[in-house]
């Protein structure tokens, strides 16, 4: 029972840390290319940010959310 409570508490704390993240970023990788990071704060709108991620993925990059 204590293990379950500790797990739930740990999960809640980690979720809160992740949810309060200041910047939403994606790290995009492609073989034989340097890793590229795109952060929402660097673009004037969420639409523009989403578009650049779509372009990167269409160019063969694999994009994942960064921590």
N, CA, C and O atoms as a Tripos MOL2 file, in Angstrom:
@<TRIPOS>MOLECULE
protein
  268   267    67     0     0
PROTEIN
NO_CHARGES

@<TRIPOS>ATOM
      1 N           0.8150   -1.1890    0.0000 N.3       1 UNK1
      2 CA          0.0000    0.0000    0.0000 C.3       1 UNK1
      3 C           0.8660    1.2630    0.0000 C.2       1 UNK1
      4 O           0.5590    2.2290   -0.6980 O.2       1 UNK1
      5 N           1.9520    1.2500    0.7880 N.am      2 UNK2
      6 CA          2.8360    2.4080    0.8350 C.3       2 UNK2
      7 C           3.5120    2.6330   -0.5080 C.2       2 UNK2
      8 O           3.7260    3.7730   -0.9200 O.2       2 UNK2
      9 N           3.8490    1.5440   -1.1880 N.am      3 UNK3
     10 CA          4.5080    1.6600   -2.4880 C.3       3 UNK3
     11 C           3.5660    2.3180   -3.4910 C.2       3 UNK3
     12 O           3.9800    3.1620   -4.2850 O.2       3 UNK3
     13 N           2.3110    1.9280   -3.4460 N.am      4 UNK4
     14 CA          1.3320    2.5020   -4.3650 C.3       4 UNK4
     15 C           1.1400    3.9910   -4.0950 C.2       4 UNK4
     16 O           1.0670    4.7790   -5.0380 O.2       4 UNK4
     17 N           1.0570    4.3870   -2.8440 N.am      5 UNK5
     18 CA          0.9060    5.7990   -2.4890 C.3       5 UNK5
     19 C           2.1310    6.5910   -2.9430 C.2       5 UNK5
     20 O           2.0020    7.6990   -3.4650 O.2       5 UNK5
     21 N           3.3150    6.0200   -2.7440 N.am      6 UNK6
     22 CA          4.5440    6.6940   -3.1640 C.3       6 UNK6
     23 C           4.5810    6.8480   -4.6780 C.2       6 UNK6
     24 O           5.0030    7.8830   -5.1920 O.2       6 UNK6
     25 N           4.1390    5.8210   -5.3870 N.am      7 UNK7
     26 CA          4.1100    5.8720   -6.8460 C.3       7 UNK7
     27 C           3.1470    6.9500   -7.3320 C.2       7 UNK7
     28 O           3.4870    7.7240   -8.2260 O.2       7 UNK7
     29 N           1.9600    7.0060   -6.7570 N.am      8 UNK8
     30 CA          0.9650    8.0010   -7.1510 C.3       8 UNK8
     31 C           1.4680    9.4100   -6.8490 C.2       8 UNK8
     32 O           1.3100   10.3150   -7.6680 O.2       8 UNK8
     33 N           2.0670    9.5960   -5.6900 N.am      9 UNK9
     34 CA          2.6020   10.9040   -5.3290 C.3       9 UNK9
     35 C           3.7260   11.3070   -6.2800 C.2       9 UNK9
     36 O           3.7670   12.4470   -6.7430 O.2       9 UNK9
     37 N           4.6290   10.3880   -6.5710 N.am     10 UNK10
     38 CA          5.7340   10.6670   -7.4960 C.3      10 UNK10
     39 C           5.2080   11.0240   -8.8740 C.2      10 UNK10
     40 O           5.6910   11.9620   -9.5070 O.2      10 UNK10
     41 N           4.2190   10.2750   -9.3360 N.am     11 UNK11
     42 CA          3.6330   10.5460  -10.6530 C.3      11 UNK11
     43 C           3.0020   11.9320  -10.6910 C.2      11 UNK11
     44 O           3.1540   12.6580  -11.6730 O.2      11 UNK11
     45 N           2.3050   12.2940   -9.6440 N.am     12 UNK12
     46 CA          1.6580   13.6030   -9.5850 C.3      12 UNK12
     47 C           2.6920   14.7250   -9.6070 C.2      12 UNK12
     48 O           2.5080   15.7270  -10.2980 O.2      12 UNK12
     49 N           3.7600   14.5620   -8.8640 N.am     13 UNK13
     50 CA          4.8140   15.5860   -8.8270 C.3      13 UNK13
     51 C           5.4650   15.7170  -10.1980 C.2      13 UNK13
     52 O           5.6760   16.8330  -10.6750 O.2      13 UNK13
     53 N           5.7870   14.6010  -10.8370 N.am     14 UNK14
     54 CA          6.4030   14.6500  -12.1690 C.3      14 UNK14
     55 C           5.4600   15.2700  -13.1950 C.2      14 UNK14
     56 O           5.8970   16.0160  -14.0720 O.2      14 UNK14
     57 N           4.1750   14.9650  -13.0890 N.am     15 UNK15
     58 CA          3.1960   15.5580  -14.0020 C.3      15 UNK15
     59 C           3.1540   17.0660  -13.8190 C.2      15 UNK15
     60 O           3.1170   17.8050  -14.8030 O.2      15 UNK15
     61 N           3.1580   17.5320  -12.5860 N.am     16 UNK16
     62 CA          3.0870   18.9590  -12.3180 C.3      16 UNK16
     63 C           4.3300   19.6730  -12.8360 C.2      16 UNK16
     64 O           4.2450   20.7880  -13.3500 O.2      16 UNK16
     65 N           5.4680   19.0330  -12.6980 N.am     17 UNK17
     66 CA          6.7040   19.6320  -13.2090 C.3      17 UNK17
     67 C           6.6280   19.7450  -14.7230 C.2      17 UNK17
     68 O           6.9740   20.7800  -15.2920 O.2      17 UNK17
     69 N           6.1740   18.6760  -15.3750 N.am     18 UNK18
     70 CA          6.0480   18.6850  -16.8250 C.3      18 UNK18
     71 C           5.0010   19.6650  -17.3090 C.2      18 UNK18
     72 O           5.2090   20.3440  -18.3140 O.2      18 UNK18
     73 N           3.8900   19.7520  -16.6170 N.am     19 UNK19
     74 CA          2.8060   20.6440  -17.0170 C.3      19 UNK19
     75 C           3.1720   22.1050  -16.8260 C.2      19 UNK19
     76 O           2.6360   22.9720  -17.5160 O.2      19 UNK19
     77 N           4.0670   22.3880  -15.9090 N.am     20 UNK20
     78 CA          4.4340   23.7780  -15.6560 C.3      20 UNK20
     79 C           5.6550   24.2080  -16.4650 C.2      20 UNK20
     80 O           6.2270   25.2710  -16.2260 O.2      20 UNK20
     81 N           6.0370   23.3870  -17.4010 N.am     21 UNK21
     82 CA          7.1820   23.7090  -18.2420 C.3      21 UNK21
     83 C           6.9550   25.0500  -18.9260 C.2      21 UNK21
     84 O           5.8600   25.3230  -19.4180 O.2      21 UNK21
     85 N           7.9700   25.8690  -18.9560 N.am     22 UNK22
     86 CA          7.8440   27.2120  -19.5060 C.3      22 UNK22
     87 C           7.7700   27.2200  -21.0260 C.2      22 UNK22
     88 O           7.0870   28.0640  -21.6070 O.2      22 UNK22
     89 N           8.4580   26.3020  -21.6720 N.am     23 UNK23
     90 CA          8.5770   26.3340  -23.1080 C.3      23 UNK23
     91 C           8.2420   24.9910  -23.7190 C.2      23 UNK23
     92 O           8.7230   23.9510  -23.2700 O.2      23 UNK23
     93 N           7.4140   25.0250  -24.7450 N.am     24 UNK24
     94 CA          7.0850   23.8140  -25.4810 C.3      24 UNK24
     95 C           8.0670   23.7140  -26.6420 C.2      24 UNK24
     96 O           8.0980   24.5790  -27.5170 O.2      24 UNK24
     97 N           8.8740   22.6450  -26.6420 N.am     25 UNK25
     98 CA          9.8750   22.4560  -27.6900 C.3      25 UNK25
     99 C           9.7930   21.0510  -28.2650 C.2      25 UNK25
    100 O           9.3030   20.1240  -27.6190 O.2      25 UNK25
    101 N          10.2760   20.9150  -29.4750 N.am     26 UNK26
    102 CA         10.4110   19.6090  -30.1140 C.3      26 UNK26
    103 C          11.8470   19.4850  -30.6020 C.2      26 UNK26
    104 O          12.4400   20.4420  -31.1000 O.2      26 UNK26
    105 N          12.3890   18.2820  -30.4460 N.am     27 UNK27
    106 CA         13.7230   17.9800  -30.9390 C.3      27 UNK27
    107 C          13.5440   17.1090  -32.1710 C.2      27 UNK27
    108 O          12.9040   16.0600  -32.1060 O.2      27 UNK27
    109 N          14.1010   17.5370  -33.2830 N.am     28 UNK28
    110 CA         13.9450   16.8180  -34.5420 C.3      28 UNK28
    111 C          15.3020   16.2660  -34.9680 C.2      28 UNK28
    112 O          16.3140   16.9650  -34.9420 O.2      28 UNK28
    113 N          15.2940   15.0020  -35.3590 N.am     29 UNK29
    114 CA         16.5270   14.3380  -35.7770 C.3      29 UNK29
    115 C          16.3400   13.6910  -37.1410 C.2      29 UNK29
    116 O          15.2320   13.3300  -37.5360 O.2      29 UNK29
    117 N          17.4560   13.5560  -37.8450 N.am     30 UNK30
    118 CA         17.4850   12.9230  -39.1540 C.3      30 UNK30
    119 C          18.8790   12.3460  -39.3200 C.2      30 UNK30
    120 O          19.8610   13.0010  -38.9720 O.2      30 UNK30
    121 N          18.9840   11.1340  -39.8440 N.am     31 UNK31
    122 CA         20.3180   10.5520  -40.0240 C.3      31 UNK31
    123 C          21.2320   11.4990  -40.8150 C.2      31 UNK31
    124 O          20.8100   12.1210  -41.7890 O.2      31 UNK31
    125 N          22.4480   11.5880  -40.3860 N.am     32 UNK32
    126 CA         23.5070   12.4200  -40.9840 C.3      32 UNK32
    127 C          23.2040   13.9160  -40.9540 C.2      32 UNK32
    128 O          23.7670   14.6760  -41.7430 O.2      32 UNK32
    129 N          22.3220   14.3450  -40.0530 N.am     33 UNK33
    130 CA         22.0210   15.7680  -39.8630 C.3      33 UNK33
    131 C          22.1630   16.1010  -38.3810 C.2      33 UNK33
    132 O          21.9810   15.2390  -37.5220 O.2      33 UNK33
    133 N          22.4810   17.3290  -38.0980 N.am     34 UNK34
    134 CA         22.5590   17.7670  -36.7060 C.3      34 UNK34
    135 C          21.1580   17.7970  -36.1000 C.2      34 UNK34
    136 O          20.1790   18.0810  -36.7900 O.2      34 UNK34
    137 N          21.0730   17.5030  -34.8060 N.am     35 UNK35
    138 CA         19.8020   17.5790  -34.0840 C.3      35 UNK35
    139 C          19.3200   19.0270  -34.0890 C.2      35 UNK35
    140 O          20.1110   19.9500  -33.8930 O.2      35 UNK35
    141 N          18.0390   19.2210  -34.3100 N.am     36 UNK36
    142 CA         17.4650   20.5640  -34.3690 C.3      36 UNK36
    143 C          16.3570   20.6890  -33.3320 C.2      36 UNK36
    144 O          15.5420   19.7800  -33.1760 O.2      36 UNK36
    145 N          16.3280   21.8100  -32.6250 N.am     37 UNK37
    146 CA         15.3110   22.0610  -31.5980 C.3      37 UNK37
    147 C          14.4520   23.2380  -32.0490 C.2      37 UNK37
    148 O          14.9590   24.3040  -32.3980 O.2      37 UNK37
    149 N          13.1410   23.0160  -32.0310 N.am     38 UNK38
    150 CA         12.1830   24.0630  -32.3600 C.3      38 UNK38
    151 C          11.3540   24.3420  -31.1080 C.2      38 UNK38
    152 O          10.7510   23.4300  -30.5430 O.2      38 UNK38
    153 N          11.3260   25.5960  -30.6800 N.am     39 UNK39
    154 CA         10.5680   25.9760  -29.4820 C.3      39 UNK39
    155 C           9.4510   26.9450  -29.8610 C.2      39 UNK39
    156 O           9.6450   27.8660  -30.6540 O.2      39 UNK39
    157 N           8.2810   26.7150  -29.2740 N.am     40 UNK40
    158 CA          7.1070   27.5130  -29.5950 C.3      40 UNK40
    159 C           7.3370   29.0010  -29.3500 C.2      40 UNK40
    160 O           6.8030   29.8410  -30.0750 O.2      40 UNK40
    161 N           8.1280   29.3280  -28.3320 N.am     41 UNK41
    162 CA          8.3510   30.7410  -27.9940 C.3      41 UNK41
    163 C           9.1150   31.4920  -29.0840 C.2      41 UNK41
    164 O           9.1160   32.7230  -29.1100 O.2      41 UNK41
    165 N           9.7650   30.7500  -29.9840 N.am     42 UNK42
    166 CA         10.5360   31.3810  -31.0530 C.3      42 UNK42
    167 C           9.6950   31.7580  -32.2660 C.2      42 UNK42
    168 O          10.2150   32.3250  -33.2270 O.2      42 UNK42
    169 N           8.3920   31.4490  -32.2320 N.am     43 UNK43
    170 CA          7.5110   31.7240  -33.3640 C.3      43 UNK43
    171 C           6.3740   32.6170  -32.9180 C.2      43 UNK43
    172 O           6.0020   32.6170  -31.7440 O.2      43 UNK43
    173 N           5.8190   33.3780  -33.8470 N.am     44 UNK44
    174 CA          4.7960   34.3700  -33.4920 C.3      44 UNK44
    175 C           3.4360   33.7600  -33.1800 C.2      44 UNK44
    176 O           2.5890   34.4180  -32.5760 O.2      44 UNK44
    177 N           3.2140   32.5040  -33.5860 N.am     45 UNK45
    178 CA          1.9270   31.8760  -33.2910 C.3      45 UNK45
    179 C           2.0900   30.3570  -33.2060 C.2      45 UNK45
    180 O           3.0930   29.7990  -33.6500 O.2      45 UNK45
    181 N           1.0860   29.7080  -32.6290 N.am     46 UNK46
    182 CA          1.1020   28.2450  -32.5730 C.3      46 UNK46
    183 C           0.9820   27.6570  -33.9710 C.2      46 UNK46
    184 O           1.5110   26.5800  -34.2460 O.2      46 UNK46
    185 N           0.2860   28.3670  -34.8540 N.am     47 UNK47
    186 CA          0.1330   27.9130  -36.2370 C.3      47 UNK47
    187 C           1.4880   27.8890  -36.9350 C.2      47 UNK47
    188 O           1.8240   26.9210  -37.6170 O.2      47 UNK47
    189 N           2.2570   28.9440  -36.7660 N.am     48 UNK48
    190 CA          3.5800   29.0270  -37.3820 C.3      48 UNK48
    191 C           4.5040   27.9410  -36.8140 C.2      48 UNK48
    192 O           5.2630   27.3150  -37.5530 O.2      48 UNK48
    193 N           4.4320   27.7260  -35.5090 N.am     49 UNK49
    194 CA          5.2210   26.6830  -34.8470 C.3      49 UNK49
    195 C           4.8350   25.3040  -35.3990 C.2      49 UNK49
    196 O           5.7080   24.4980  -35.7230 O.2      49 UNK49
    197 N           3.5380   25.0380  -35.5040 N.am     50 UNK50
    198 CA          3.0720   23.7610  -36.0400 C.3      50 UNK50
    199 C           3.4990   23.5570  -37.4780 C.2      50 UNK50
    200 O           3.8390   22.4450  -37.8790 O.2      50 UNK50
    201 N           3.4820   24.6300  -38.2540 N.am     51 UNK51
    202 CA          3.8770   24.5540  -39.6540 C.3      51 UNK51
    203 C           5.3520   24.1760  -39.7930 C.2      51 UNK51
    204 O           5.7010   23.3570  -40.6440 O.2      51 UNK51
    205 N           6.2130   24.7590  -38.9740 N.am     52 UNK52
    206 CA          7.6400   24.4440  -39.0790 C.3      52 UNK52
    207 C           7.9090   22.9960  -38.6860 C.2      52 UNK52
    208 O           8.7960   22.3550  -39.2490 O.2      52 UNK52
    209 N           7.1470   22.4750  -37.7200 N.am     53 UNK53
    210 CA          7.2880   21.0680  -37.3470 C.3      53 UNK53
    211 C           6.8300   20.1860  -38.5120 C.2      53 UNK53
    212 O           7.4880   19.1970  -38.8360 O.2      53 UNK53
    213 N           5.7120   20.5380  -39.1380 N.am     54 UNK54
    214 CA          5.2110   19.7780  -40.2880 C.3      54 UNK54
    215 C           6.2190   19.7730  -41.4310 C.2      54 UNK54
    216 O           6.4270   18.7440  -42.0740 O.2      54 UNK54
    217 N           6.8400   20.9140  -41.6820 N.am     55 UNK55
    218 CA          7.8430   21.0140  -42.7490 C.3      55 UNK55
    219 C           9.0450   20.1380  -42.4310 C.2      55 UNK55
    220 O           9.5580   19.4380  -43.3050 O.2      55 UNK55
    221 N           9.4930   20.1760  -41.1840 N.am     56 UNK56
    222 CA         10.6460   19.3530  -40.7870 C.3      56 UNK56
    223 C          10.3290   17.8680  -40.9670 C.2      56 UNK56
    224 O          11.1500   17.1150  -41.4910 O.2      56 UNK56
    225 N           9.1320   17.4490  -40.5310 N.am     57 UNK57
    226 CA          8.7660   16.0310  -40.6600 C.3      57 UNK57
    227 C           8.5970   15.6350  -42.1220 C.2      57 UNK57
    228 O           8.9350   14.5120  -42.4960 O.2      57 UNK57
    229 N           8.0820   16.5320  -42.9530 N.am     58 UNK58
    230 CA          7.9540   16.2510  -44.3830 C.3      58 UNK58
    231 C           9.3190   16.1560  -45.0550 C.2      58 UNK58
    232 O           9.4590   15.5330  -46.1070 O.2      58 UNK58
    233 N          10.3300   16.7800  -44.4370 N.am     59 UNK59
    234 CA         11.6910   16.7420  -44.9710 C.3      59 UNK59
    235 C          12.4670   15.5300  -44.4720 C.2      59 UNK59
    236 O          13.6570   15.3960  -44.7570 O.2      59 UNK59
    237 N          11.8070   14.6500  -43.7320 N.am     60 UNK60
    238 CA         12.4530   13.4140  -43.2730 C.3      60 UNK60
    239 C          12.9290   13.4320  -41.8430 C.2      60 UNK60
    240 O          13.5240   12.4560  -41.3860 O.2      60 UNK60
    241 N          12.6850   14.5140  -41.1150 N.am     61 UNK61
    242 CA         13.0630   14.5700  -39.7090 C.3      61 UNK61
    243 C          12.0230   13.8300  -38.8680 C.2      61 UNK61
    244 O          10.8460   13.7740  -39.2240 O.2      61 UNK61
    245 N          12.4710   13.2690  -37.7600 N.am     62 UNK62
    246 CA         11.5920   12.6710  -36.7660 C.3      62 UNK62
    247 C          11.5920   13.6100  -35.5690 C.2      62 UNK62
    248 O          12.6390   13.8600  -34.9720 O.2      62 UNK62
    249 N          10.4240   14.1300  -35.2190 N.am     63 UNK63
    250 CA         10.3320   15.1290  -34.1470 C.3      63 UNK63
    251 C           9.6330   14.5400  -32.9290 C.2      63 UNK63
    252 O           8.5990   13.8810  -33.0380 O.2      63 UNK63
    253 N          10.2230   14.7960  -31.7690 N.am     64 UNK64
    254 CA          9.6600   14.3490  -30.4980 C.3      64 UNK64
    255 C           9.6870   15.5030  -29.5080 C.2      64 UNK64
    256 O          10.5660   16.3630  -29.5610 O.2      64 UNK64
    257 N           8.7190   15.5120  -28.6110 N.am     65 UNK65
    258 CA          8.6890   16.5360  -27.5720 C.3      65 UNK65
    259 C           9.9010   16.4120  -26.6810 C.2      65 UNK65
    260 O          10.3020   15.3050  -26.3210 O.2      65 UNK65
    261 N          10.4840   17.5330  -26.3240 N.am     66 UNK66
    262 CA         11.6280   17.5000  -25.4180 C.3      66 UNK66
    263 C          11.1500   17.6520  -23.9940 C.2      66 UNK66
    264 O          10.0400   18.1240  -23.7490 O.2      66 UNK66
    265 N          11.9710   17.2580  -23.0730 N.am     67 UNK67
    266 CA         11.6190   17.3240  -21.6500 C.3      67 UNK67
    267 C          12.0550   18.6430  -21.0840 C.2      67 UNK67
    268 O          11.8530   18.9030  -19.8980 O.2      67 UNK67
@<TRIPOS>BOND
     1     1     2 1
     2     2     3 1
     3     3     4 2
     4     3     5 am
     5     5     6 1
     6     6     7 1
     7     7     8 2
     8     7     9 am
     9     9    10 1
    10    10    11 1
    11    11    12 2
    12    11    13 am
    13    13    14 1
    14    14    15 1
    15    15    16 2
    16    15    17 am
    17    17    18 1
    18    18    19 1
    19    19    20 2
    20    19    21 am
    21    21    22 1
    22    22    23 1
    23    23    24 2
    24    23    25 am
    25    25    26 1
    26    26    27 1
    27    27    28 2
    28    27    29 am
    29    29    30 1
    30    30    31 1
    31    31    32 2
    32    31    33 am
    33    33    34 1
    34    34    35 1
    35    35    36 2
    36    35    37 am
    37    37    38 1
    38    38    39 1
    39    39    40 2
    40    39    41 am
    41    41    42 1
    42    42    43 1
    43    43    44 2
    44    43    45 am
    45    45    46 1
    46    46    47 1
    47    47    48 2
    48    47    49 am
    49    49    50 1
    50    50    51 1
    51    51    52 2
    52    51    53 am
    53    53    54 1
    54    54    55 1
    55    55    56 2
    56    55    57 am
    57    57    58 1
    58    58    59 1
    59    59    60 2
    60    59    61 am
    61    61    62 1
    62    62    63 1
    63    63    64 2
    64    63    65 am
    65    65    66 1
    66    66    67 1
    67    67    68 2
    68    67    69 am
    69    69    70 1
    70    70    71 1
    71    71    72 2
    72    71    73 am
    73    73    74 1
    74    74    75 1
    75    75    76 2
    76    75    77 am
    77    77    78 1
    78    78    79 1
    79    79    80 2
    80    79    81 am
    81    81    82 1
    82    82    83 1
    83    83    84 2
    84    83    85 am
    85    85    86 1
    86    86    87 1
    87    87    88 2
    88    87    89 am
    89    89    90 1
    90    90    91 1
    91    91    92 2
    92    91    93 am
    93    93    94 1
    94    94    95 1
    95    95    96 2
    96    95    97 am
    97    97    98 1
    98    98    99 1
    99    99   100 2
   100    99   101 am
   101   101   102 1
   102   102   103 1
   103   103   104 2
   104   103   105 am
   105   105   106 1
   106   106   107 1
   107   107   108 2
   108   107   109 am
   109   109   110 1
   110   110   111 1
   111   111   112 2
   112   111   113 am
   113   113   114 1
   114   114   115 1
   115   115   116 2
   116   115   117 am
   117   117   118 1
   118   118   119 1
   119   119   120 2
   120   119   121 am
   121   121   122 1
   122   122   123 1
   123   123   124 2
   124   123   125 am
   125   125   126 1
   126   126   127 1
   127   127   128 2
   128   127   129 am
   129   129   130 1
   130   130   131 1
   131   131   132 2
   132   131   133 am
   133   133   134 1
   134   134   135 1
   135   135   136 2
   136   135   137 am
   137   137   138 1
   138   138   139 1
   139   139   140 2
   140   139   141 am
   141   141   142 1
   142   142   143 1
   143   143   144 2
   144   143   145 am
   145   145   146 1
   146   146   147 1
   147   147   148 2
   148   147   149 am
   149   149   150 1
   150   150   151 1
   151   151   152 2
   152   151   153 am
   153   153   154 1
   154   154   155 1
   155   155   156 2
   156   155   157 am
   157   157   158 1
   158   158   159 1
   159   159   160 2
   160   159   161 am
   161   161   162 1
   162   162   163 1
   163   163   164 2
   164   163   165 am
   165   165   166 1
   166   166   167 1
   167   167   168 2
   168   167   169 am
   169   169   170 1
   170   170   171 1
   171   171   172 2
   172   171   173 am
   173   173   174 1
   174   174   175 1
   175   175   176 2
   176   175   177 am
   177   177   178 1
   178   178   179 1
   179   179   180 2
   180   179   181 am
   181   181   182 1
   182   182   183 1
   183   183   184 2
   184   183   185 am
   185   185   186 1
   186   186   187 1
   187   187   188 2
   188   187   189 am
   189   189   190 1
   190   190   191 1
   191   191   192 2
   192   191   193 am
   193   193   194 1
   194   194   195 1
   195   195   196 2
   196   195   197 am
   197   197   198 1
   198   198   199 1
   199   199   200 2
   200   199   201 am
   201   201   202 1
   202   202   203 1
   203   203   204 2
   204   203   205 am
   205   205   206 1
   206   206   207 1
   207   207   208 2
   208   207   209 am
   209   209   210 1
   210   210   211 1
   211   211   212 2
   212   211   213 am
   213   213   214 1
   214   214   215 1
   215   215   216 2
   216   215   217 am
   217   217   218 1
   218   218   219 1
   219   219   220 2
   220   219   221 am
   221   221   222 1
   222   222   223 1
   223   223   224 2
   224   223   225 am
   225   225   226 1
   226   226   227 1
   227   227   228 2
   228   227   229 am
   229   229   230 1
   230   230   231 1
   231   231   232 2
   232   231   233 am
   233   233   234 1
   234   234   235 1
   235   235   236 2
   236   235   237 am
   237   237   238 1
   238   238   239 1
   239   239   240 2
   240   239   241 am
   241   241   242 1
   242   242   243 1
   243   243   244 2
   244   243   245 am
   245   245   246 1
   246   246   247 1
   247   247   248 2
   248   247   249 am
   249   249   250 1
   250   250   251 1
   251   251   252 2
   252   251   253 am
   253   253   254 1
   254   254   255 1
   255   255   256 2
   256   255   257 am
   257   257   258 1
   258   258   259 1
   259   259   260 2
   260   259   261 am
   261   261   262 1
   262   262   263 1
   263   263   264 2
   264   263   265 am
   265   265   266 1
   266   266   267 1
   267   267   268 2
@<TRIPOS>SUBSTRUCTURE
     1 UNK1         2 RESIDUE 1 A UNK
     2 UNK2         6 RESIDUE 1 A UNK
     3 UNK3        10 RESIDUE 1 A UNK
     4 UNK4        14 RESIDUE 1 A UNK
     5 UNK5        18 RESIDUE 1 A UNK
     6 UNK6        22 RESIDUE 1 A UNK
     7 UNK7        26 RESIDUE 1 A UNK
     8 UNK8        30 RESIDUE 1 A UNK
     9 UNK9        34 RESIDUE 1 A UNK
    10 UNK10       38 RESIDUE 1 A UNK
    11 UNK11       42 RESIDUE 1 A UNK
    12 UNK12       46 RESIDUE 1 A UNK
    13 UNK13       50 RESIDUE 1 A UNK
    14 UNK14       54 RESIDUE 1 A UNK
    15 UNK15       58 RESIDUE 1 A UNK
    16 UNK16       62 RESIDUE 1 A UNK
    17 UNK17       66 RESIDUE 1 A UNK
    18 UNK18       70 RESIDUE 1 A UNK
    19 UNK19       74 RESIDUE 1 A UNK
    20 UNK20       78 RESIDUE 1 A UNK
    21 UNK21       82 RESIDUE 1 A UNK
    22 UNK22       86 RESIDUE 1 A UNK
    23 UNK23       90 RESIDUE 1 A UNK
    24 UNK24       94 RESIDUE 1 A UNK
    25 UNK25       98 RESIDUE 1 A UNK
    26 UNK26      102 RESIDUE 1 A UNK
    27 UNK27      106 RESIDUE 1 A UNK
    28 UNK28      110 RESIDUE 1 A UNK
    29 UNK29      114 RESIDUE 1 A UNK
    30 UNK30      118 RESIDUE 1 A UNK
    31 UNK31      122 RESIDUE 1 A UNK
    32 UNK32      126 RESIDUE 1 A UNK
    33 UNK33      130 RESIDUE 1 A UNK
    34 UNK34      134 RESIDUE 1 A UNK
    35 UNK35      138 RESIDUE 1 A UNK
    36 UNK36      142 RESIDUE 1 A UNK
    37 UNK37      146 RESIDUE 1 A UNK
    38 UNK38      150 RESIDUE 1 A UNK
    39 UNK39      154 RESIDUE 1 A UNK
    40 UNK40      158 RESIDUE 1 A UNK
    41 UNK41      162 RESIDUE 1 A UNK
    42 UNK42      166 RESIDUE 1 A UNK
    43 UNK43      170 RESIDUE 1 A UNK
    44 UNK44      174 RESIDUE 1 A UNK
    45 UNK45      178 RESIDUE 1 A UNK
    46 UNK46      182 RESIDUE 1 A UNK
    47 UNK47      186 RESIDUE 1 A UNK
    48 UNK48      190 RESIDUE 1 A UNK
    49 UNK49      194 RESIDUE 1 A UNK
    50 UNK50      198 RESIDUE 1 A UNK
    51 UNK51      202 RESIDUE 1 A UNK
    52 UNK52      206 RESIDUE 1 A UNK
    53 UNK53      210 RESIDUE 1 A UNK
    54 UNK54      214 RESIDUE 1 A UNK
    55 UNK55      218 RESIDUE 1 A UNK
    56 UNK56      222 RESIDUE 1 A UNK
    57 UNK57      226 RESIDUE 1 A UNK
    58 UNK58      230 RESIDUE 1 A UNK
    59 UNK59      234 RESIDUE 1 A UNK
    60 UNK60      238 RESIDUE 1 A UNK
    61 UNK61      242 RESIDUE 1 A UNK
    62 UNK62      246 RESIDUE 1 A UNK
    63 UNK63      250 RESIDUE 1 A UNK
    64 UNK64      254 RESIDUE 1 A UNK
    65 UNK65      258 RESIDUE 1 A UNK
    66 UNK66      262 RESIDUE 1 A UNK
    67 UNK67      266 RESIDUE 1 A UNK
